[in-house]
Amino acid sequence: MDYEKLLEALCEFIKKNVQNAKVKGVVLGLSGGIDSAVVAHLCKKALNDKIFALLMPSASSNKDNLKDALKLCEELEIEYKIVPIQEILNAFLKECEQTDKIRVGNLAARIRMSLLYDFSMLKNSLVVGTSNKSELLLGYGTIYGDLACAFNPIGDLYKSEIYELARHLNVNENFIKKAPSADLWEGQSDEKDLGFSYDEIDRGLKALEKDDDKELLKLNEKLIQMLKNRIQKNAFKRKMPEIFSLKKF
């Protein structure tokens, strides 16, 4: 892939979305992970100073991620605000029953997105998405949480391609080296949750996308079954809610 041409196209895509919406810029959540770091770099190149970032740690968030996100804001000269969400999360949890770590993680993701959309109105800006293609295909995200956005510049790039783009953008090595994690609970790891590395996952996803039987035969059967199951089960997350049509009544 020609990453220089891709970079130009992505920057143009970001500018076009902001201009068409007649807003001032973008708001994004910075988690300390590679996806949001790449999007921050892209937005900086496309919009310069029309970016506002929210850093929203909970009590279980990895403190190194917050340090990396802060350093990124300082390096790129991005305006930012730190909004700890634990008190908000605690208020939600008081009203919930039989919670588990996944539901708590979903609540945290939706709280963060609520804050992002509130600040987007305050700043007259659009919420920019930070989910990659691998996550979107697998439904590995929280609907109306981290999957919500006005537009997404990296949603057609596999996770492995995000790493390549990050290197092309000279993203700090801290983001490239750390294990992928949504950081929804202490010690959480994407690859542990999914049971396979992103390299393996992307190989499988690309083979399924191209309907490449020869490549599929080379891959782990459990991997392919996991991918198919997740793609089917979470297809609803990739579509707008279906509305009943009176035309068909």
Accessible surface in RSA format (square Angstrom, percent):
REM  Atomic radii and reference values for relative SASA: ProtOr
REM  Chains: A
REM  Algorithm: Lee & Richards
REM  Probe-radius: 1.40
REM  Slices: 20
REM RES _ NUM      All-atoms   Total-Side   Main-Chain    Non-polar    All polar
REM                ABS   REL    ABS   REL    ABS   REL    ABS   REL    ABS   REL
RES MET A   1   135.83  70.3  56.94  37.7  78.89 187.8  71.58  60.9  64.25  85.1
RES ASP A   2    78.21  54.8  60.50  60.2  17.72  41.9  35.46  83.5  42.75  42.6
RES TYR A   3    36.45  17.0  32.37  18.4   4.08  10.6  26.79  20.1   9.66  11.9
RES GLU A   4    87.18  50.1  86.27  65.3   0.90   2.2  45.28  87.6  41.90  34.2
RES LYS A   5   144.37  70.4 139.54  85.6   4.84  11.5  83.09  74.8  61.28  65.3
RES LEU A   6    33.26  18.5  28.51  20.4   4.75  11.9  32.63  22.9   0.63   1.7
RES LEU A   7    15.59   8.7  15.59  11.2   0.00   0.0  15.59  11.0   0.00   0.0
RES GLU A   8   111.70  64.1 101.20  76.6  10.49  25.0  42.04  81.3  69.65  56.9
RES ALA A   9    59.36  54.6  46.24  71.4  13.12  29.8  54.69  77.0   4.66  12.4
RES LEU A  10    17.25   9.6  17.09  12.2   0.16   0.4  17.25  12.1   0.00   0.0
RES CYS A  11    15.15  11.5  15.15  16.9   0.00   0.0   9.56  24.2   5.59   6.0
RES GLU A  12   102.22  58.7 101.37  76.7   0.85   2.0  45.75  88.5  56.47  46.1
RES PHE A  13    78.71  39.4  74.35  46.0   4.37  11.4  78.59  47.6   0.13   0.4
RES ILE A  14     0.00   0.0   0.00   0.0   0.00   0.0   0.00   0.0   0.00   0.0
RES LYS A  15    74.67  36.4  74.14  45.5   0.53   1.3  23.44  21.1  51.23  54.6
RES LYS A  16   119.67  58.4 118.65  72.8   1.01   2.4  62.18  56.0  57.48  61.2
RES ASN A  17    36.56  25.2  32.58  31.5   3.98   9.6   2.36   5.7  34.20  33.1
RES VAL A  18     7.92   5.2   7.91   7.2   0.02   0.0   7.91   6.9   0.02   0.0
RES GLN A  19   121.53  68.0 105.68  77.2  15.85  37.7  43.98  93.6  77.55  58.8
RES ASN A  20   100.85  69.5  75.36  72.8  25.49  61.4  28.06  67.5  72.79  70.4
RES ALA A  21    45.26  41.6  16.94  26.1  28.32  64.4  28.46  40.1  16.79  44.5
RES LYS A  22   178.01  86.8 148.97  91.4  29.04  69.1 115.92 104.3  62.10  66.1
RES VAL A  23    31.90  21.0  15.30  13.9  16.60  40.0  17.37  15.1  14.53  39.4
RES LYS A  24   144.25  70.4 135.50  83.1   8.76  20.9  85.65  77.1  58.61  62.4
RES GLY A  25     1.09   1.3   0.00   N/A   1.09   1.3   1.09   3.0   0.00   0.0
RES VAL A  26     0.77   0.5   0.00   0.0   0.77   1.9   0.00   0.0   0.77   2.1
RES VAL A  27     0.00   0.0   0.00   0.0   0.00   0.0   0.00   0.0   0.00   0.0
RES LEU A  28     0.00   0.0   0.00   0.0   0.00   0.0   0.00   0.0   0.00   0.0
RES GLY A  29    16.13  19.9   0.00   N/A  16.13  19.9   8.73  23.9   7.40  16.6
RES LEU A  30     8.28   4.6   1.27   0.9   7.01  17.6   1.87   1.3   6.41  17.3
RES SER A  31    64.40  54.4  45.98  61.4  18.41  42.4  46.04  98.0  18.35  25.7
RES GLY A  32     0.81   1.0   0.00   N/A   0.81   1.0   0.62   1.7   0.19   0.4
RES GLY A  33    16.91  20.9   0.00   N/A  16.91  20.9  16.32  44.8   0.59   1.3
RES ILE A  34     7.11   4.0   4.00   3.0   3.11   7.5   4.00   2.9   3.11   8.4
RES ASP A  35    15.16  10.6  14.64  14.6   0.52   1.2   6.74  15.9   8.42   8.4
RES SER A  36     4.96   4.2   3.49   4.7   1.48   3.4   3.23   6.9   1.73   2.4
RES ALA A  37     0.48   0.4   0.48   0.7   0.00   0.0   0.48   0.7   0.00   0.0
RES VAL A  38     0.00   0.0   0.00   0.0   0.00   0.0   0.00   0.0   0.00   0.0
RES VAL A  39     0.00   0.0   0.00   0.0   0.00   0.0   0.00   0.0   0.00   0.0
RES ALA A  40     0.00   0.0   0.00   0.0   0.00   0.0   0.00   0.0   0.00   0.0
RES HIS A  41    21.68  11.8  20.95  14.6   0.73   1.9  13.11  13.5   8.57  10.0
RES LEU A  42     0.00   0.0   0.00   0.0   0.00   0.0   0.00   0.0   0.00   0.0
RES CYS A  43     0.00   0.0   0.00   0.0   0.00   0.0   0.00   0.0   0.00   0.0
RES LYS A  44    42.41  20.7  38.33  23.5   4.07   9.7  31.97  28.8  10.44  11.1
RES LYS A  45   119.56  58.3  86.41  53.0  33.15  78.9  41.79  37.6  77.77  82.8
RES ALA A  46    10.37   9.5   0.00   0.0  10.37  23.6   0.04   0.0  10.34  27.4
RES LEU A  47    16.42   9.1   7.91   5.7   8.51  21.4  13.49   9.5   2.92   7.9
RES ASN A  48    90.86  62.7  89.06  86.1   1.80   4.3  25.16  60.6  65.70  63.5
RES ASP A  49   107.81  75.5  83.10  82.7  24.70  58.4  30.77  72.4  77.04  76.8
RES LYS A  50   115.26  56.2 103.73  63.6  11.53  27.4  57.36  51.6  57.90  61.7
RES ILE A  51     7.56   4.3   1.03   0.8   6.52  15.7   2.30   1.7   5.25  14.3
RES PHE A  52    12.13   6.1  11.88   7.4   0.26   0.7  11.88   7.2   0.26   0.7
RES ALA A  53     0.00   0.0   0.00   0.0   0.00   0.0   0.00   0.0   0.00   0.0
RES LEU A  54     0.11   0.1   0.00   0.0   0.11   0.3   0.00   0.0   0.11   0.3
RES LEU A  55     1.04   0.6   0.93   0.7   0.11   0.3   1.04   0.7   0.00   0.0
RES MET A  56    14.06   7.3   5.53   3.7   8.53  20.3   6.44   5.5   7.62  10.1
RES PRO A  57    25.30  18.4  19.48  17.8   5.82  21.1  23.85  19.7   1.44   9.0
RES SER A  58    14.71  12.4   4.40   5.9  10.31  23.7   3.05   6.5  11.65  16.3
RES ALA A  59    75.11  69.1  43.36  66.9  31.76  72.2  55.68  78.4  19.44  51.5
RES SER A  60    41.05  34.7  30.64  40.9  10.41  24.0  30.45  64.8  10.60  14.8
RES SER A  61    16.42  13.9   8.79  11.7   7.63  17.6   7.41  15.8   9.01  12.6
RES ASN A  62    74.38  51.3  63.86  61.7  10.53  25.3  17.65  42.5  56.73  54.8
RES LYS A  63   151.34  73.8 145.32  89.2   6.03  14.4 109.34  98.4  42.00  44.7
RES ASP A  64    84.07  58.9  83.11  82.7   0.97   2.3  20.89  49.2  63.19  63.0
RES ASN A  65    15.32  10.6  15.32  14.8   0.00   0.0   1.97   4.7  13.35  12.9
RES LEU A  66    47.53  26.5  43.52  31.1   4.01  10.1  46.73  32.8   0.79   2.1
RES LYS A  67   135.47  66.1 129.36  79.4   6.11  14.6  81.29  73.2  54.19  57.7
RES ASP A  68    16.48  11.5  15.12  15.0   1.36   3.2   1.40   3.3  15.08  15.0
RES ALA A  69     1.17   1.1   0.89   1.4   0.28   0.6   1.17   1.6   0.00   0.0
RES LEU A  70    41.12  22.9  41.12  29.4   0.00   0.0  41.12  28.9   0.00   0.0
RES LYS A  71    98.01  47.8  95.98  58.9   2.03   4.8  56.91  51.2  41.10  43.8
RES LEU A  72     1.65   0.9   0.64   0.5   1.01   2.5   1.37   1.0   0.28   0.8
RES CYS A  73     0.94   0.7   0.00   0.0   0.94   2.2   0.05   0.1   0.89   1.0
RES GLU A  74   112.60  64.6  92.06  69.6  20.55  48.9  42.62  82.4  69.98  57.1
RES GLU A  75    95.65  54.9  62.50  47.3  33.15  78.9  43.09  83.4  52.56  42.9
RES LEU A  76    24.04  13.4  21.55  15.4   2.49   6.2  23.86  16.8   0.18   0.5
RES GLU A  77   139.47  80.1 115.53  87.4  23.94  57.0  43.26  83.7  96.21  78.6
RES ILE A  78     8.88   5.1   0.26   0.2   8.62  20.8   3.29   2.4   5.60  15.2
RES GLU A  79   102.74  59.0  88.42  66.9  14.32  34.1  45.58  88.2  57.15  46.7
RES TYR A  80    81.46  38.0  60.18  34.2  21.28  55.4  31.34  23.6  50.12  61.8
RES LYS A  81    99.41  48.5  95.43  58.6   3.98   9.5  46.97  42.3  52.44  55.9
RES ILE A  82    66.79  38.0  48.31  36.0  18.48  44.5  48.31  34.8  18.48  50.1
RES VAL A  83    22.30  14.7  21.29  19.3   1.02   2.4  22.30  19.4   0.00   0.0
RES PRO A  84    90.90  66.2  79.45  72.4  11.44  41.6  79.45  65.6  11.44  71.1
RES ILE A  85     0.00   0.0   0.00   0.0   0.00   0.0   0.00   0.0   0.00   0.0
RES GLN A  86    49.85  27.9  49.47  36.2   0.38   0.9  28.94  61.6  20.90  15.9
RES GLU A  87   149.54  85.9 140.54 106.3   9.00  21.4  54.51 105.4  95.03  77.6
RES ILE A  88    62.71  35.7  58.47  43.6   4.24  10.2  62.63  45.1   0.08   0.2
RES LEU A  89     7.16   4.0   7.16   5.1   0.00   0.0   7.16   5.0   0.00   0.0
RES ASN A  90    62.21  42.9  60.13  58.1   2.08   5.0  17.50  42.1  44.71  43.2
RES ALA A  91    56.47  51.9  48.04  74.1   8.43  19.2  50.69  71.4   5.78  15.3
RES PHE A  92    96.21  48.1  90.94  56.3   5.27  13.7  95.59  58.0   0.62   1.8
RES LEU A  93    49.54  27.6  38.35  27.4  11.19  28.1  38.61  27.1  10.93  29.4
RES LYS A  94   169.70  82.8 133.07  81.6  36.63  87.2  85.19  76.7  84.50  90.0
RES GLU A  95   148.04  85.0 118.45  89.6  29.60  70.5  51.66  99.9  96.38  78.7
RES CYS A  96    42.05  31.8  20.08  22.4  21.96  51.6   4.61  11.7  37.44  40.4
RES GLU A  97   137.08  78.7 128.83  97.5   8.25  19.6  46.59  90.1  90.50  73.9
RES GLN A  98   173.67  97.1 137.88 100.8  35.79  85.2  56.44 120.1 117.23  88.9
RES THR A  99    58.47  41.6  29.41  29.8  29.06  69.3   3.17   4.3  55.30  83.6
RES ASP A 100    74.91  52.5  65.59  65.3   9.32  22.0  40.55  95.4  34.37  34.3
RES LYS A 101   121.95  59.5 111.10  68.2  10.84  25.8  69.09  62.2  52.86  56.3
RES ILE A 102   105.68  60.1 104.75  78.0   0.94   2.3 105.10  75.7   0.58   1.6
RES ARG A 103    97.65  41.0  96.21  49.0   1.44   3.4  44.60  60.9  53.05  32.2
RES VAL A 104    36.38  23.9  36.38  32.9   0.00   0.0  36.38  31.6   0.00   0.0
RES GLY A 105     0.12   0.1   0.00   N/A   0.12   0.1   0.08   0.2   0.04   0.1
RES ASN A 106    39.38  27.2  39.38  38.1   0.00   0.0   2.54   6.1  36.85  35.6
RES LEU A 107    30.37  16.9  30.26  21.6   0.10   0.3  30.26  21.3   0.10   0.3
RES ALA A 108     3.16   2.9   3.16   4.9   0.00   0.0   3.16   4.4   0.00   0.0
RES ALA A 109     5.98   5.5   2.69   4.1   3.29   7.5   4.93   6.9   1.05   2.8
RES ARG A 110    88.38  37.1  86.98  44.3   1.39   3.3  38.06  52.0  50.32  30.5
RES ILE A 111     7.78   4.4   4.98   3.7   2.80   6.8   7.51   5.4   0.27   0.7
RES ARG A 112    43.24  18.2  43.24  22.0   0.00   0.0  27.32  37.3  15.93   9.7
RES MET A 113    16.07   8.3  16.07  10.6   0.00   0.0  16.07  13.7   0.00   0.0
RES SER A 114    75.16  63.5  60.68  81.0  14.48  33.3  37.60  80.1  37.56  52.6
RES LEU A 115    32.01  17.8  31.53  22.6   0.48   1.2  32.01  22.5   0.00   0.0
RES LEU A 116     8.84   4.9   8.84   6.3   0.00   0.0   8.84   6.2   0.00   0.0
RES TYR A 117    91.22  42.6  85.82  48.8   5.40  14.1  76.07  57.2  15.15  18.7
RES ASP A 118    91.71  64.2  82.70  82.3   9.00  21.3  22.33  52.6  69.38  69.2
RES PHE A 119    25.89  13.0  25.89  16.0   0.00   0.0  25.89  15.7   0.00   0.0
RES SER A 120    10.86   9.2   9.79  13.1   1.07   2.5   0.34   0.7  10.52  14.7
RES MET A 121   164.76  85.3 144.31  95.5  20.45  48.7 111.39  94.7  53.37  70.7
RES LEU A 122   125.54  69.9  94.15  67.4  31.39  78.9 101.98  71.6  23.56  63.4
RES LYS A 123    60.28  29.4  52.17  32.0   8.11  19.3  25.73  23.2  34.55  36.8
RES ASN A 124    67.87  46.8  63.74  61.6   4.13   9.9  22.33  53.7  45.54  44.0
RES SER A 125    14.47  12.2   5.62   7.5   8.85  20.4   0.00   0.0  14.47  20.3
RES LEU A 126    33.68  18.8  32.56  23.3   1.12   2.8  33.68  23.7   0.00   0.0
RES VAL A 127     1.71   1.1   0.62   0.6   1.08   2.6   0.62   0.5   1.08   2.9
RES VAL A 128     4.26   2.8   0.00   0.0   4.26  10.3   0.00   0.0   4.26  11.6
RES GLY A 129     3.51   4.3   0.00   N/A   3.51   4.3   3.51   9.6   0.00   0.0
RES THR A 130    31.37  22.3  26.46  26.8   4.91  11.7   2.49   3.3  28.88  43.7
RES SER A 131     6.16   5.2   5.89   7.9   0.27   0.6   2.46   5.2   3.70   5.2
RES ASN A 132     0.00   0.0   0.00   0.0   0.00   0.0   0.00   0.0   0.00   0.0
RES LYS A 133    28.14  13.7  28.14  17.3   0.00   0.0  13.63  12.3  14.51  15.5
RES SER A 134     0.00   0.0   0.00   0.0   0.00   0.0   0.00   0.0   0.00   0.0
RES GLU A 135    21.09  12.1  20.73  15.7   0.36   0.9   1.61   3.1  19.48  15.9
RES LEU A 136    45.72  25.5  44.30  31.7   1.43   3.6  45.08  31.7   0.64   1.7
RES LEU A 137    40.34  22.5  40.34  28.9   0.00   0.0  40.34  28.3   0.00   0.0
RES LEU A 138     0.37   0.2   0.37   0.3   0.00   0.0   0.37   0.3   0.00   0.0
RES GLY A 139     3.73   4.6   0.00   N/A   3.73   4.6   0.39   1.1   3.34   7.5
RES TYR A 140    34.93  16.3  28.06  16.0   6.87  17.9  29.40  22.1   5.53   6.8
RES GLY A 141    21.17  26.1   0.00   N/A  21.17  26.1  12.02  33.0   9.15  20.5
RES THR A 142     5.85   4.2   3.49   3.5   2.37   5.6   2.73   3.7   3.12   4.7
RES ILE A 143    39.56  22.5  39.03  29.1   0.52   1.3  39.03  28.1   0.52   1.4
RES TYR A 144   135.51  63.3 125.87  71.6   9.64  25.1 109.00  81.9  26.51  32.7
RES GLY A 145     0.00   0.0   0.00   N/A   0.00   0.0   0.00   0.0   0.00   0.0
RES ASP A 146    60.64  42.5  52.98  52.7   7.66  18.1  36.50  85.9  24.14  24.1
RES LEU A 147    27.86  15.5   9.01   6.4  18.85  47.4   9.64   6.8  18.23  49.0
RES ALA A 148    22.57  20.8  12.84  19.8   9.72  22.1  22.00  31.0   0.57   1.5
RES CYS A 149    41.92  31.7  15.87  17.7  26.05  61.2   0.12   0.3  41.80  45.1
RES ALA A 150    52.86  48.6  14.70  22.7  38.16  86.8  23.25  32.7  29.61  78.4
RES PHE A 151    14.35   7.2   5.70   3.5   8.65  22.5  14.35   8.7   0.00   0.0
RES ASN A 152    35.31  24.3  18.53  17.9  16.77  40.4  14.05  33.8  21.25  20.5
RES PRO A 153     8.06   5.9   0.00   0.0   8.06  29.3   0.89   0.7   7.17  44.5
RES ILE A 154     0.00   0.0   0.00   0.0   0.00   0.0   0.00   0.0   0.00   0.0
RES GLY A 155    15.99  19.7   0.00   N/A  15.99  19.7   8.00  22.0   7.99  17.9
RES ASP A 156   109.46  76.7  97.30  96.8  12.16  28.7  36.94  86.9  72.52  72.3
RES LEU A 157    10.52   5.9  10.52   7.5   0.00   0.0  10.52   7.4   0.00   0.0
RES TYR A 158     9.70   4.5   9.70   5.5   0.00   0.0   9.70   7.3   0.00   0.0
RES LYS A 159     6.61   3.2   6.61   4.1   0.00   0.0   0.00   0.0   6.61   7.0
RES SER A 160    28.89  24.4  22.56  30.1   6.33  14.6  24.71  52.6   4.18   5.9
RES GLU A 161    28.42  16.3  28.12  21.3   0.30   0.7   8.46  16.4  19.97  16.3
RES ILE A 162     0.00   0.0   0.00   0.0   0.00   0.0   0.00   0.0   0.00   0.0
RES TYR A 163    35.84  16.7  35.84  20.4   0.00   0.0  30.60  23.0   5.24   6.5
RES GLU A 164    83.13  47.7  80.04  60.6   3.09   7.3  21.24  41.1  61.89  50.5
RES LEU A 165     0.00   0.0   0.00   0.0   0.00   0.0   0.00   0.0   0.00   0.0
RES ALA A 166     0.00   0.0   0.00   0.0   0.00   0.0   0.00   0.0   0.00   0.0
RES ARG A 167   119.08  50.0 104.70  53.4  14.38  34.2  49.63  67.8  69.45  42.1
RES HIS A 168    72.40  39.6  48.10  33.4  24.30  62.2  36.79  37.9  35.61  41.4
RES LEU A 169     9.93   5.5   0.00   0.0   9.93  25.0   1.89   1.3   8.03  21.6
RES ASN A 170   128.77  88.8 105.50 102.0  23.27  56.0  31.04  74.7  97.72  94.5
RES VAL A 171     6.18   4.1   0.00   0.0   6.18  14.9   0.00   0.0   6.18  16.8
RES ASN A 172    41.24  28.4  29.30  28.3  11.94  28.8  13.94  33.5  27.30  26.4
RES GLU A 173    88.28  50.7  84.90  64.2   3.38   8.0  50.25  97.2  38.03  31.0
RES ASN A 174    67.94  46.9  61.99  59.9   5.95  14.3   8.60  20.7  59.34  57.4
RES PHE A 175     5.31   2.7   4.64   2.9   0.67   1.8   4.64   2.8   0.67   1.9
RES ILE A 176    16.24   9.2   7.37   5.5   8.87  21.4   7.37   5.3   8.87  24.1
RES LYS A 177   161.46  78.8 127.35  78.1  34.11  81.2  80.68  72.6  80.79  86.1
RES LYS A 178    52.81  25.8  39.61  24.3  13.20  31.4  49.68  44.7   3.13   3.3
RES ALA A 179    68.57  63.0  49.85  76.9  18.72  42.6  55.19  77.7  13.37  35.4
RES PRO A 180    16.67  12.1   9.68   8.8   6.99  25.4  16.67  13.8   0.00   0.0
RES SER A 181    38.89  32.9  16.40  21.9  22.49  51.8  14.53  30.9  24.36  34.1
RES ALA A 182    45.58  41.9  22.65  35.0  22.92  52.1  34.46  48.5  11.12  29.4
RES ASP A 183    17.16  12.0  15.98  15.9   1.18   2.8   5.79  13.6  11.37  11.3
RES LEU A 184    38.00  21.2  30.42  21.8   7.58  19.1  31.23  21.9   6.77  18.2
RES TRP A 185    47.45  19.0  47.11  22.8   0.34   0.8  40.03  21.3   7.42  12.0
RES GLU A 186   147.56  84.7 127.46  96.4  20.11  47.9  45.71  88.4 101.85  83.2
RES GLY A 187    67.43  83.2   0.00   N/A  67.43  83.2  42.64 117.0  24.79  55.5
RES GLN A 188    13.98   7.8   2.10   1.5  11.88  28.3   2.95   6.3  11.02   8.4
RES SER A 189    15.10  12.8  13.66  18.2   1.43   3.3   8.26  17.6   6.84   9.6
RES ASP A 190     3.69   2.6   3.69   3.7   0.00   0.0   0.00   0.0   3.69   3.7
RES GLU A 191    52.38  30.1  48.61  36.8   3.78   9.0  11.62  22.5  40.77  33.3
RES LYS A 192   165.71  80.8 138.75  85.1  26.95  64.2  95.42  85.9  70.28  74.9
RES ASP A 193    64.55  45.2  33.48  33.3  31.07  73.5  17.44  41.1  47.11  47.0
RES LEU A 194     7.84   4.4   0.11   0.1   7.73  19.4   1.27   0.9   6.57  17.7
RES GLY A 195    52.59  64.9   0.00   N/A  52.59  64.9  30.20  82.9  22.39  50.2
RES PHE A 196    35.83  17.9  29.53  18.3   6.30  16.4  35.69  21.6   0.14   0.4
RES SER A 197    40.67  34.4  36.58  48.8   4.10   9.4  32.26  68.7   8.41  11.8
RES TYR A 198     6.42   3.0   6.40   3.6   0.02   0.0   6.10   4.6   0.32   0.4
RES ASP A 199   103.62  72.6  96.15  95.7   7.47  17.7  30.27  71.2  73.35  73.2
RES GLU A 200    77.28  44.4  76.01  57.5   1.27   3.0  29.69  57.4  47.59  38.9
RES ILE A 201     0.00   0.0   0.00   0.0   0.00   0.0   0.00   0.0   0.00   0.0
RES ASP A 202     2.96   2.1   2.96   2.9   0.00   0.0   2.96   7.0   0.00   0.0
RES ARG A 203   117.94  49.5 114.52  58.4   3.43   8.2  49.59  67.8  68.35  41.4
RES GLY A 204     0.00   0.0   0.00   N/A   0.00   0.0   0.00   0.0   0.00   0.0
RES LEU A 205     1.78   1.0   0.22   0.2   1.56   3.9   0.22   0.2   1.56   4.2
RES LYS A 206    65.14  31.8  65.10  39.9   0.04   0.1  31.43  28.3  33.72  35.9
RES ALA A 207     2.84   2.6   0.00   0.0   2.84   6.5   2.23   3.1   0.61   1.6
RES LEU A 208    40.63  22.6  22.91  16.4  17.72  44.5  23.56  16.5  17.07  45.9
RES GLU A 209   103.18  59.2  66.43  50.3  36.75  87.5  43.77  84.7  59.41  48.5
RES LYS A 210   150.07  73.2 120.09  73.7  29.98  71.4  78.35  70.5  71.71  76.4
RES ASP A 211   110.43  77.4  96.05  95.6  14.38  34.0  27.36  64.4  83.07  82.9
RES ASP A 212    53.43  37.4  47.58  47.4   5.85  13.8  11.76  27.7  41.67  41.6
RES ASP A 213    93.08  65.2  89.15  88.7   3.93   9.3  29.80  70.1  63.28  63.1
RES LYS A 214   167.69  81.8 163.45 100.3   4.23  10.1 107.54  96.8  60.15  64.1
RES GLU A 215    34.84  20.0  33.96  25.7   0.88   2.1  14.74  28.5  20.10  16.4
RES LEU A 216    30.84  17.2  24.56  17.6   6.28  15.8  24.76  17.4   6.08  16.4
RES LEU A 217   156.01  86.9 125.87  90.1  30.14  75.8 129.04  90.6  26.97  72.6
RES LYS A 218   147.68  72.0 109.00  66.9  38.68  92.1  68.90  62.0  78.78  83.9
RES LEU A 219    19.58  10.9   8.67   6.2  10.91  27.4  10.99   7.7   8.59  23.1
RES ASN A 220    78.67  54.3  60.90  58.8  17.77  42.8  23.95  57.6  54.72  52.9
RES GLU A 221   151.18  86.8 141.33 106.9   9.85  23.4  56.94 110.1  94.24  76.9
RES LYS A 222   161.55  78.8 155.04  95.1   6.51  15.5 101.28  91.2  60.27  64.2
RES LEU A 223     2.59   1.4   2.59   1.9   0.00   0.0   2.59   1.8   0.00   0.0
RES ILE A 224    17.41   9.9  17.41  13.0   0.00   0.0  17.41  12.5   0.00   0.0
RES GLN A 225    97.88  54.7  97.20  71.0   0.68   1.6  38.44  81.8  59.44  45.1
RES MET A 226    32.70  16.9  27.12  18.0   5.58  13.3  32.12  27.3   0.59   0.8
RES LEU A 227     0.00   0.0   0.00   0.0   0.00   0.0   0.00   0.0   0.00   0.0
RES LYS A 228   102.85  50.2  96.76  59.4   6.08  14.5  47.92  43.1  54.93  58.5
RES ASN A 229    76.62  52.8  73.00  70.5   3.62   8.7  24.06  57.9  52.56  50.8
RES ARG A 230    64.03  26.9  63.53  32.4   0.50   1.2  12.75  17.4  51.28  31.1
RES ILE A 231    42.92  24.4  42.92  32.0   0.00   0.0  42.92  30.9   0.00   0.0
RES GLN A 232   147.62  82.5 131.39  96.0  16.23  38.6  44.61  94.9 103.01  78.1
RES LYS A 233   161.14  78.6 140.90  86.5  20.24  48.2  93.57  84.2  67.57  72.0
RES ASN A 234    11.59   8.0  11.59  11.2   0.00   0.0   0.00   0.0  11.59  11.2
RES ALA A 235    30.37  27.9  29.66  45.8   0.71   1.6  29.66  41.8   0.71   1.9
RES PHE A 236   110.68  55.4 102.27  63.3   8.41  21.9 103.38  62.7   7.31  20.9
RES LYS A 237    50.05  24.4  30.50  18.7  19.55  46.6  10.56   9.5  39.50  42.1
RES ARG A 238    93.49  39.3  55.07  28.1  38.42  91.5  35.06  47.9  58.43  35.4
RES LYS A 239   143.63  70.1 123.82  76.0  19.80  47.2  77.48  69.7  66.15  70.5
RES MET A 240   167.45  86.7 151.57 100.3  15.88  37.8 117.66 100.0  49.79  66.0
RES PRO A 241    84.92  61.9  66.35  60.5  18.57  67.5  77.99  64.4   6.93  43.1
RES GLU A 242   173.02  99.3 134.25 101.6  38.77  92.3  56.46 109.2 116.56  95.2
RES ILE A 243   150.00  85.4 128.10  95.4  21.91  52.8 131.25  94.5  18.75  50.9
RES PHE A 244   141.08  70.6 114.97  71.2  26.11  67.9 122.64  74.4  18.44  52.8
RES SER A 245    38.87  32.8  29.50  39.4   9.37  21.6  26.11  55.6  12.76  17.9
RES LEU A 246   139.81  77.9 123.78  88.6  16.04  40.3 124.02  87.1  15.79  42.5
RES LYS A 247   201.58  98.3 162.65  99.8  38.93  92.7 114.22 102.8  87.36  93.1
RES LYS A 248   181.28  88.4 142.33  87.3  38.96  92.8  96.30  86.7  84.98  90.5
RES PHE A 249   191.33  95.7 134.32  83.2  57.01 148.3 158.56  96.1  32.78  93.8
END  Absolute sums over single chains surface
CHAIN  1 A    14148.2      11733.2       2415.0       7728.1       6420.1
END  Absolute sums over all chains
TOTAL         14148.2      11733.2       2415.0       7728.1       6420.1
